[in-house]
């Protein structure tokens, strides 16, 4: 599937990682899995990816949304970073 058009800049991703850490420390009661937080932050990218990939796109996004391990989530997210 062609993800080239739907990438997040490296700078935006790095800012997201810092913000995620701060949000988790600041309010642990509102904790989200890393992949879940990424998809919430970059919702437009996810929507366009679903439009492009259909059911396959949804399946890949679901894997990221429910991934409990942060390092594995980061590996999945790398495909959306330019």
C-alpha distances in whole Angstrom, upper triangle without the diagonal:
4,6,9,11,11,13,16,19,21,24,23,21,25,27,25,26,29,30,28,31,34,33,33,36,37,37,36,36,33,31,27,25,23,20,21,23,20,18,22,22,19,19,17,14,14,15,12,9,11,12,8,7,10,12,9,9,12,13,11,13,16,16,16,19,21,21,25,24,24,23,20,19,19,17,14,15,15,11,12,15,16
4,6,7,9,11,14,17,19,22,21,20,23,25,24,25,28,28,28,30,33,32,33,36,37,37,36,37,34,32,28,26,24,20,22,23,20,18,22,21,18,18,16,13,13,14,11,9,12,12,8,9,12,15,12,11,14,15,13,15,18,18,18,20,23,22,26,26,25,24,21,20,19,17,15,15,14,10,11,13,13
4,6,5,7,11,13,15,18,17,16,19,21,20,21,24,25,24,27,29,28,29,32,33,33,33,34,30,28,25,23,20,17,19,20,16,15,18,18,14,15,13,10,11,12,10,7,11,11,9,9,13,15,12,10,14,15,12,13,16,16,15,18,21,20,24,23,22,21,19,17,16,15,13,12,11,8,7,10,10
4,6,6,10,12,14,17,16,16,19,21,20,22,25,25,25,28,30,29,30,33,34,35,34,36,32,30,27,25,22,19,21,22,18,17,20,19,15,17,15,11,13,15,12,10,14,14,11,13,16,19,16,14,17,18,16,16,20,20,18,21,24,23,26,25,24,23,21,19,18,17,15,13,12,9,8,9,8
4,6,10,12,15,17,16,16,19,21,20,22,25,25,25,28,30,29,30,33,34,34,34,35,32,30,27,25,23,20,21,21,18,17,19,18,14,15,12,9,12,13,9,9,13,12,10,12,16,19,17,14,17,19,17,16,20,21,19,21,24,24,27,27,25,25,23,21,20,19,17,15,14,11,9,11,10
4,7,10,13,15,13,13,17,18,17,19,22,22,21,24,26,25,27,30,31,30,30,31,28,26,23,22,19,16,18,17,14,13,15,14,10,11,9,6,8,10,7,7,11,11,10,12,14,17,15,12,15,17,14,13,17,18,16,17,21,21,24,24,22,22,20,18,17,17,14,12,12,10,7,9,9
4,6,9,12,10,10,14,15,14,16,19,19,19,22,24,23,25,28,28,29,29,30,27,25,22,20,17,15,17,16,13,12,15,13,10,12,10,7,10,12,10,10,13,14,13,14,17,19,17,14,17,18,15,14,18,18,15,17,21,20,23,22,20,19,19,16,14,14,13,10,9,8,5,5,6
4,6,8,7,7,10,11,10,13,15,15,16,19,20,20,22,24,25,26,26,28,24,23,20,19,15,14,15,14,10,11,13,11,8,11,10,8,11,13,12,12,16,17,16,17,20,22,20,16,18,20,17,15,18,18,15,17,20,20,22,21,18,18,18,15,13,14,13,10,9,9,6,5,6
4,5,5,6,9,10,11,12,15,15,16,19,20,21,22,25,25,27,27,29,26,24,22,21,17,16,18,16,13,14,16,13,11,14,14,11,14,17,16,16,19,20,19,21,24,25,23,20,22,23,20,18,22,22,18,20,23,22,24,23,20,19,20,17,14,16,15,12,11,11,9,6,5
4,6,5,6,9,10,11,13,14,15,17,19,20,21,23,24,26,26,28,25,23,21,20,16,16,18,16,13,15,17,14,13,16,16,14,17,20,19,18,22,23,22,23,26,27,25,22,23,24,21,19,22,22,18,20,23,21,23,21,18,17,18,16,13,14,15,11,10,11,10,6,6
4,5,5,6,9,10,11,12,14,16,17,18,20,22,22,24,25,27,25,23,21,21,17,17,19,17,14,16,17,14,13,17,17,16,18,21,20,20,24,25,24,26,28,30,28,24,26,27,23,22,25,24,20,22,25,23,24,23,19,19,20,18,15,17,17,14,13,15,13,9,9
4,5,5,6,9,10,10,12,14,15,16,18,20,21,22,23,25,22,21,19,18,15,15,16,14,11,13,14,10,10,13,14,13,15,18,18,18,21,23,22,23,26,27,26,22,23,24,21,19,22,22,18,19,22,21,22,21,18,18,20,17,14,16,16,13,13,14,12,9,10
4,5,5,6,9,10,10,12,14,15,16,18,20,21,21,23,20,19,16,16,12,12,14,12,9,12,13,10,10,13,14,12,14,17,18,17,20,22,22,22,25,25,24,20,21,22,19,17,19,19,15,16,19,18,19,18,14,15,16,13,10,13,13,9,10,12,10,7,9
4,5,5,6,9,10,11,13,14,16,17,18,20,21,23,21,19,17,17,13,14,16,13,11,15,16,13,13,17,18,16,18,21,21,21,24,26,25,26,28,29,27,24,25,25,22,20,22,21,18,19,21,20,20,18,15,15,17,14,11,14,15,12,12,15,13,10,12
4,5,5,6,9,10,11,12,14,16,16,18,19,22,19,18,17,17,14,15,16,13,11,14,14,11,12,16,17,16,18,21,22,22,24,26,26,27,29,30,28,25,25,26,23,21,23,23,19,19,22,21,21,20,16,17,19,17,14,17,18,14,15,17,15,13,14
4,5,5,6,9,10,10,12,14,15,16,17,19,16,15,13,13,10,11,12,9,8,11,11,8,9,13,15,14,15,18,19,19,21,24,24,25,26,27,26,22,22,23,20,18,20,20,16,16,18,18,18,17,14,15,17,14,12,15,15,12,13,16,13,12,14
4,5,5,6,9,10,11,12,14,16,16,18,16,14,13,12,9,11,12,10,9,12,13,11,12,16,18,17,17,21,22,21,23,26,26,26,28,28,26,23,23,24,21,18,20,19,15,16,18,16,16,15,11,12,14,12,10,13,14,12,13,16,14,13,15
4,5,5,6,9,10,11,12,14,15,18,16,14,14,14,12,14,15,12,12,15,15,13,15,18,20,20,21,24,25,24,27,29,29,29,31,31,30,27,27,27,24,22,23,23,19,19,21,19,19,17,14,15,18,16,14,17,18,15,16,19,18,16,18
4,5,5,6,8,10,10,12,13,16,13,12,12,13,11,14,14,10,11,14,13,10,13,16,19,18,19,22,24,24,25,28,29,29,30,31,29,26,26,27,24,21,22,22,19,18,20,19,19,18,15,17,19,16,15,19,19,16,18,20,18,17,19
4,5,5,6,9,10,11,11,13,11,9,9,10,8,11,11,7,9,12,11,10,13,15,18,18,18,21,23,22,24,27,27,27,28,28,27,24,23,24,21,19,20,19,16,15,17,16,15,15,12,14,16,13,13,16,17,14,16,19,17,17,19
4,6,5,6,9,10,10,13,12,10,11,11,9,13,14,11,12,15,15,14,16,19,22,21,21,25,26,26,27,30,31,30,32,31,30,27,26,27,24,22,22,21,18,17,18,17,16,15,12,14,17,15,14,17,18,16,18,21,20,19,22
4,5,5,6,8,10,13,12,11,12,14,13,16,16,12,14,17,16,14,18,20,23,23,23,26,28,28,29,32,33,33,34,34,33,30,29,29,27,24,25,24,21,20,21,20,19,18,15,18,20,18,17,21,22,19,21,24,22,21,24
4,5,5,6,8,10,8,8,10,12,11,14,13,10,13,15,13,12,16,18,21,21,21,24,26,26,27,30,31,31,32,32,31,28,27,27,25,22,23,23,19,18,19,19,17,18,15,18,20,18,17,21,21,19,21,24,22,21,24
4,6,6,5,8,7,6,8,10,10,13,13,10,13,16,14,14,18,19,23,23,22,25,27,27,28,31,32,31,32,31,30,28,26,26,25,22,22,21,18,17,17,17,15,15,13,16,18,16,16,20,21,19,21,24,23,22,25
4,6,6,10,10,9,12,13,13,17,17,14,17,19,18,17,21,23,26,26,26,29,31,30,31,34,35,35,36,35,34,31,30,30,28,26,25,25,22,20,21,20,18,18,15,18,21,19,19,23,24,22,24,27,26,25,28
4,6,9,9,10,13,15,15,19,18,15,18,20,18,17,21,23,26,26,26,29,31,31,32,35,36,36,36,36,35,33,31,32,30,27,27,27,24,22,22,22,20,21,18,21,24,22,22,25,26,24,26,29,27,26,29
4,5,6,7,11,14,15,18,16,14,17,19,17,17,21,22,25,26,25,27,30,30,31,33,35,35,35,34,34,31,29,30,28,25,25,25,22,20,20,21,19,20,18,21,23,21,22,25,25,24,26,29,27,27,30
4,5,5,9,11,13,16,15,13,17,19,17,18,21,22,26,26,25,27,30,30,30,33,35,34,34,33,33,30,28,28,27,24,23,23,21,18,18,18,16,17,16,19,21,19,20,24,24,23,25,28,27,27,30
4,6,9,12,15,17,15,14,18,19,17,18,22,22,26,27,25,27,30,30,30,33,35,34,33,32,32,30,28,28,27,24,23,23,21,18,18,19,16,18,18,21,23,21,22,26,25,24,27,29,28,28,32
4,6,10,12,14,12,11,14,16,13,15,18,18,22,23,22,23,27,26,26,29,31,30,30,29,29,27,25,25,24,21,20,21,18,16,16,17,15,17,16,20,21,19,20,24,23,21,25,27,25,25,29
4,7,9,12,10,9,13,14,13,14,17,18,22,22,20,23,26,25,25,28,30,29,29,28,27,25,23,23,22,19,18,18,16,13,13,14,12,14,13,16,18,15,17,20,20,19,22,24,23,23,27
4,6,8,6,6,9,11,10,11,14,15,19,19,17,19,22,21,21,25,26,25,25,24,24,21,19,19,18,15,14,15,12,10,10,11,10,12,11,15,15,12,14,17,16,15,19,21,19,20,24
4,6,5,6,9,10,11,12,14,15,19,18,16,19,22,20,20,24,25,23,24,22,22,19,18,17,16,13,12,12,9,7,7,7,6,8,7,11,11,9,11,14,13,13,16,18,17,18,22
4,5,5,6,9,10,11,12,14,17,16,15,18,20,18,19,23,23,22,23,22,21,19,17,17,15,13,13,12,9,8,9,8,8,8,6,9,10,7,8,11,11,10,13,15,14,15,19
4,5,5,6,9,10,10,12,15,13,11,15,17,15,16,19,20,18,19,19,17,15,14,14,11,9,9,9,5,5,7,7,8,9,8,10,9,6,8,10,9,8,11,13,12,13,17
4,5,5,6,9,10,10,14,13,11,14,17,15,15,19,20,19,19,18,18,15,13,14,12,9,9,10,7,4,7,8,9,11,10,13,13,9,11,14,12,11,15,16,14,16,20
4,6,5,6,9,10,13,13,12,15,17,17,17,20,21,21,22,21,21,18,16,17,15,12,13,13,10,8,11,11,12,13,11,14,14,11,12,15,13,11,15,16,14,15,19
4,5,5,6,8,11,10,10,13,15,14,15,18,19,19,20,20,19,16,15,16,14,11,12,13,9,8,12,12,13,14,11,13,13,9,10,12,11,8,11,13,11,11,15
4,5,5,5,9,8,6,9,12,11,12,15,16,16,16,17,16,13,12,13,12,8,10,11,8,7,11,12,14,15,14,16,15,11,12,14,12,9,13,13,11,13,16
4,6,5,9,10,9,11,14,14,14,17,18,19,19,19,19,16,14,16,15,11,13,14,11,9,13,14,16,17,15,18,18,14,15,17,15,13,16,17,14,16,19
4,6,9,9,10,12,14,14,16,18,19,20,21,22,21,18,17,19,17,13,15,17,13,12,15,16,17,18,16,18,18,15,14,17,16,13,15,16,13,14,16
4,6,6,7,9,10,11,13,15,16,17,18,19,19,15,15,17,15,12,15,16,13,12,16,17,19,19,17,19,18,14,14,16,14,11,13,14,10,11,14
4,5,5,6,9,10,11,12,14,15,16,17,17,13,13,16,14,11,13,15,13,12,16,17,19,21,19,21,20,16,17,18,16,13,16,15,12,14,17
4,5,5,6,8,10,11,12,14,15,17,17,13,14,17,15,13,15,18,15,15,19,20,23,24,22,23,22,18,19,20,17,15,17,16,12,14,16
4,6,5,6,9,10,11,12,14,16,15,11,12,15,13,11,14,16,13,14,17,18,21,22,20,21,19,16,16,17,14,11,13,12,8,11,13
4,6,5,6,9,10,10,11,13,12,9,9,12,10,7,11,13,11,11,14,16,19,20,18,20,18,15,15,16,13,11,14,12,10,13,15
4,5,5,6,9,10,10,12,13,9,9,13,12,10,13,15,14,13,17,19,22,23,22,23,22,18,19,20,17,15,17,16,13,16,18
4,5,5,6,9,10,13,13,9,11,14,13,11,15,17,16,16,19,21,24,25,24,24,23,19,20,20,17,15,17,14,12,15,16
4,5,5,6,8,10,10,6,8,11,10,9,12,14,13,14,17,18,22,22,21,22,20,17,17,17,14,13,14,12,10,13,15
4,5,5,5,7,8,5,6,9,9,8,11,13,13,13,16,18,22,23,22,23,21,18,19,19,15,15,17,15,13,17,19
4,6,6,9,10,8,9,12,13,12,14,17,17,17,20,22,25,27,26,27,24,22,23,22,19,18,20,17,15,18,20
4,6,9,9,7,10,13,12,12,15,17,17,18,21,22,26,27,26,26,24,21,22,21,18,17,18,15,14,17,18
4,6,5,4,7,9,9,10,13,14,15,16,19,20,24,24,24,24,21,19,20,19,16,16,17,14,14,17,19
4,5,5,6,9,10,11,12,15,16,16,19,20,24,25,25,26,23,21,23,22,18,18,20,17,17,20,22
4,5,5,6,9,10,10,12,14,15,16,18,22,24,24,25,22,20,22,21,17,18,21,18,18,22,24
4,5,5,6,9,10,11,13,14,16,17,21,22,22,22,19,18,19,18,14,16,18,15,15,19,21
4,5,5,6,9,10,11,12,14,16,19,20,20,21,18,16,17,16,13,13,15,13,12,16,18
4,5,5,6,9,10,10,12,14,18,19,20,21,18,16,18,17,14,14,17,15,14,18,21
4,5,5,6,9,10,11,12,16,18,18,19,16,14,17,16,12,14,17,15,15,19,22
4,5,5,7,9,10,11,15,16,16,16,13,11,13,13,9,10,13,11,12,15,18
4,5,5,6,9,10,14,15,15,16,13,11,13,13,9,10,13,12,11,15,18
4,5,5,6,8,12,14,15,16,13,11,14,14,11,12,16,15,15,18,21
4,6,6,6,10,11,12,13,10,9,12,12,9,11,14,13,14,17,20
4,6,5,9,10,10,11,9,6,9,10,7,8,11,11,12,14,18
4,6,9,11,11,13,11,8,12,13,10,11,14,15,14,17,20
4,6,9,11,13,11,9,13,14,12,13,16,17,17,19,23
4,6,7,9,7,6,10,11,9,11,14,15,16,18,22
4,6,9,8,8,11,13,12,13,16,18,19,20,24
4,6,5,6,9,10,11,12,15,17,18,19,22
4,6,5,6,9,10,10,12,15,16,16,20
4,5,5,6,9,10,11,14,15,15,18
4,5,5,6,9,10,12,14,15,18
4,5,5,6,9,11,12,13,16
4,5,5,6,9,10,10,14
4,5,5,8,10,10,13
4,5,6,8,10,13
4,5,6,7,11
4,5,5,8
4,6,8
4,7
4
